[in-house]
Amino acid sequence: MIGPIFPLFLYEDLQVQVSQVGVIVSILSIVSLLTKIPLGAWVRPKQYVPAMLLGSATIALMPFAYSLSQSIDNVILFRIIHGIATAITVTVNLAVVTSVVSRGETQKAVVYYTTAFSAGLLLGPLVASFIVAFLGLRYSLAVSSAIALSAPIVCIGFLKYHGLMKNRPTPARQFTMGRIFGVMRTAGVAAPSIVAFAHSFLLGIMLAYGSLYAKLAFKLQDSQVALLFFGLFTMSLLIRLRYNQLLRIWGKTIALAVGLSVAGLSLAFSGSITIFPLFVAAFVAFGIAHGLMFPTATILVADSTSFDDRALGSSIFLFCFDVGQLTGPLVIAAMIPFFGIGTSISISSAVVVLGLLAVFRLKRSNPSL
């Protein structure tokens, strides 16, 4: 819910310059990526559920903290805390989802998880568009905290009634670089991680500057900008609902290639089109990429790692995802003074070439994918 309105909150309520919005938005990704791999190497299976509770409760409180902030310094502090909580939550959640089922059920579990995630991303902008129209940006952040409190409540029930992995063997904590690089070099981890970087690079640009560009180029109201993200995440959800059928037809590598290609074309066109209906179509089409990319990469990582290394494999994949979300807005921020927002967004689409090369190498190493 706060994704599309947080940059607007910085720009309008706190008078942050356009070129600085991406920097502040990216703080979460910086902290999260620095936290993920140490967390993945340290956390043990029996600690997954308490970690889920800690992370989700902290994330739920952060939008409310933003809404109380009157200075950039406060927002930066809360953004740092938000980044740590995000690293804990997303890393552990993926490890749980892919560890409580057999390898044969991994795809189904990941699809359920990512579909539920997409439903939240879809409903967030929809709710935000109405709340922003009536209450403004600051109150919308506070309301999103109230909604997000449902997550730690669910985790409390899970902690109390589900003995998740309590009796599973507990591996020793290993921080050796050999272990980390060994998992990192696995083809089923390395290629999806590079793909995740390319995709999230573009996603970070869309989240940080897509809303601002839509507002400035087409004179949209804040509630209308939020509706654009509703359309994007609706498309993502529709793809997730048909994901199993698409994967049977295409296979994993083609799904990744299609997702990357659509992401690149969406950014290229959305930054250059001046006709509003076509801009909306390009903007919403990015949801196709988002619907395909994340579950496919997650399944590949889960199938390529052992039970003991599941959290570490997830943390490496998510680390690259965060690096992309970090560098995308920063690159655009550096380009804007020279090319403007629209042209900078279009140029950024070239990063998909890196992801497509990784997909090609993965396909050559394992033709069955």
N, C-alpha and C positions, 0 to 999 in steps of 0.2 A: 504493500500500500504506500509506503513512504518513498519507493524508488522514483516515481515520476514527480513527486511534489517536493522532495528534499532539495534538489537544485533550485527550484523556484523559490523555496523558503529562503535559501541563502541569498539569492539574487534580489528578492523583493523586500523581505523583512529585515535582513541584516546588511543589505546594500553591498554585497560582495561583488567585485568586478567579474565580468563574464569570463575572462581568461583565468581567474582564480577559482571559479566554481569547480572545475575538474580536479584541481589539486586537492581541495577539501573533500570532495566526494571520494577521491582515491585513497585517503588516509585509512579508511576501513580496509581496503584491499592490501595496503602496505603492511599493516599490523597483522592481518589475518594470514598473509602468506609467510610472514616471519615466524608465526606461531605453529603452523600446520605440521611441518615435518618433525620438529622436536616433539610435538604432541603425539603424532602417529607412531614415533619410535618409543615413546614412554608409556602411553596408556595401555592397560591390559584389559582383556575381555570382561572380567568381572566388574570393572569400573565404568563400563559403557553407560549404563543407565543413570548412575549419579551424575556423570558428565553431561548427559542429555538434559537432566533437570537443571543443572547449573547454567548451562549455555542458553537454554530456551528462556529461563526466567530473566536472565540479564538482557537478552535481546528484546524481550517484551517491555522492559522498562526504559530502553534507550530512546524511543520516539517521544515519550513523555518528558525525558530529560532534555531533548532538543527543544521541545515546545516551551520549556522554562528558561532557555538560554537567552541572554540579552547581549552576549558578546561572542566574537569569533573564538576567543580563547576557550570558553566553556564548550562550544560545539566541538572543537578539536579534541579536548579531553574526552568527551563522551564518544566521539568517533573512534578514539583509540580503544576504549573499553568495549565498544560495539564490535570492533575488529577481532579482539580476543575471543569474545563470546561466539562470534560467527564461526571462527576457526574450530572451536570446540564442538559446536552443534553440527555443522555440516560434515565434519570428518567422522565423528562418532555415529551420526545417523546413517551414513552410507555403510559404515562397518557393520552396524547392527542389521540393517536390511539385507546385506549380502552374506551374513554369517548365520542367521537363524534358519536358513533354508538350505536344501541340498543344491549341488551345482546344477542339477537339471531344472530347478525351480528359480534359479537366479534371475533369468530374464523376466519371468512373471512378477517376481518381487520388486525388481527395479522399475518395471512399468507401473505397478501400483503406486510405488513411492513417488516417482516423478510425475505421475498423473495428478496425485493429490497436491504435490508442490505446484503444478501448473494451475490447478483450480484456485489455490490461494493467490497466485500471481494474477489470475484473471479477475477474481472478485475484488482484490485490493484497489486497482485503478477505478473500477466501477463504483465502489463505495466512496473512494476519495473524490471522484468527480462531483458527487452529490454533497458531500460534507464541505468540500472547498467552496462550492457555490453558496452555501448557507452560512458557514462558520469561518471561512478563511483558512489559510495555510497552517497557521500555528495550532489552531484547535484541531485540525485534521490529524496532525502528528500525535496529539494527546489521545484522541479517540482510537488511533491505530494501536496504541499501547494497551488500551482496555481490551481490544479484540485479541491481541497477541497473548494475553494472559491465559487463554485457553490451552496453549501449548504446555507450559509447565504444570498445569492442572492435570493434563493427560499423563505427563511424565510421572507425577506423584502416584497416580493409580498404577502405572506400569511398574514403578519401583516397589510398591507395596504388595502387589498381587502376582508379579511375574519374576520368578527366580532366574532371570536371564544369565546363563553361562556361569552360575555360581559354582557348579561342580565341574566345569571344564578345566583341563590342565592350564596352569598359568605360566606362560613363558617368562623367562627372565628379561628384564629391561635391558636392551642393547642400544647404545648410542653410536656404535662403530660406523664409520663412514663406509666400510666394506659392505655391511648389511644394507645400508641405504642405497648405495650405488648399485648393488646387486639387484635389488628390486627395480631400481630406476632403469637399468639397462634391459630389462625384460621387454621384448617386442610388444607384448600386449599391454604394457604400462607406458612405454616410451611414446609410441605412435599416438594413442589416445590423448596423452598429455600434451603433445605438440598441437594436436587438433583442438584440444580444449583451449590452449593459449590463443590460437588464431580466432576461434569463435568468440571467446570472451573479450578479446581485444575489440572486436566490433560491437559486442554487447555493451561493453563499458562506454563506448562512444555514444551508442544509442541512448543509454540511460542518463549519461551526464550532459550530453549536448543535443540529443534528438529532441527533447522537450523544449529546450531553449530555442533551437532553430525553428521548430514549428511555431512557437509563439512569436518570434521576431519576424519570420518570413511571411507568415500568413495571418498575423494579427489575431491569434486565437486567444480566447479566455483560458484561465487556468483549468477550469473544469473540462474544457474541450481538449486540452492537452492530455489530461488524465484519461479521457475516453480513447485517445489514440493508443495508449498502452493497454487499455481494455481490449481493443481489437487485436493487438499484437499477441497478447497472452491467450485470447480466445482461440486464435489460430493455433497456437502452441498446444493448447489443451485438445483441440480436435485431432491434431496429429498424434498426440499421445494415445487418444482413444482408439485410433486405428493403427497403432504402432506395430503390434504383433503381425497383422496382415501385411503391412509394408515390409517388415523385416523378412518375412517368408518369401516375398517376391524379390527383393533386392539383395538381401544379405547385409552384413554389418559394414563392409567397406564401401559399398555403393551408397548406403544410407548416409555414411559420413561425408562422402563426396558430394552428394546431392545437397545435404545441409550446408556445407561450406560454400558451395556455388550460389545457393539462394541467398545466404548471408551477404556474400560479396556484392551480388547484383542489387540487393535491397539497399545497401549503403550507398553504392555508386549512384543509383537513381534517386534516392531520397535527398541526396545533397545537391542534385542538379535540376530536378524537376520543378517547374514554376506553376504547373497546373495542379490545383489542390486535390481533386479526386485521384489523380495519378500518384501524387505524393502519399496520400492515405494508403493506396494500394501497395506501394513500395514499402511503406512503414509497417503495415500489417503483415506483409509477406515474410518479414524477418521472423515472425512466429513459426513459420515452417521449419526454418533452420533450428530455432531453439527447441522445437518439438522433437527433432531427430537427433540432435547432436549429443545432448547430455545423457540420455538413457543408453545410447549405443556405446559411448565411451565408458560409461560406468560398468556396463556388462562386460566389456573387454577387459577392464582392469580387474574386476572380481574373478573372472574365469582364469586369469593369469597369475593370481596370488594365492598363497596358502592361507589357512585360517589364522595362523599366528601373524602373518604379514598383511592381513586384510586392511587394518587401520593405516599401516604405513603406505600401502599401495594407494589407498584412497587419498591420503594426505599429499602424496606426490602429484597425483592427478589434479587435486583441488588447488595445490600450490601453483601449478601452471595456469589453472583457470584464473586464480587471483592475480598472477603476474600480468595476464592479458587485460583484465579489468583495470589494473593499475596503469599500465603503460598506454592503453588506448586513449583515455582522457588526457594524460600528460602530453602525448604526442600531438593531439588536437590543440591543446592549449598553446603549445609552442608554434603550431602552424597558423593559428588564427590571425596573428598580426600581419602575416604575409599573404594569406590566401582567402581569409574570411571563413566563416563557419561552414557554409554550404560546400565550397570547393574542398576544404580540408576533410570533411566527412566523406566526400566522393573518393578522394585520393587514398584514404585509409583502407578502402576495400581491397587494395592490392595484397594485403597480408594473407588473404585466403590461399595464395600460391604456396606459402610455407606449409599450411595444413594439408593441401592436396598432395604435395610431395611426400609427406609422412604417410598418408593413406596409400599412396602408390607403393611405397616400400613395404608397408604392412601386408598388402595384397601379394606382393612378390614373395615375401617370407612365409606366408600361409595362404595359399590359393583357396583353401576351403572357406575362408572368410568372405 
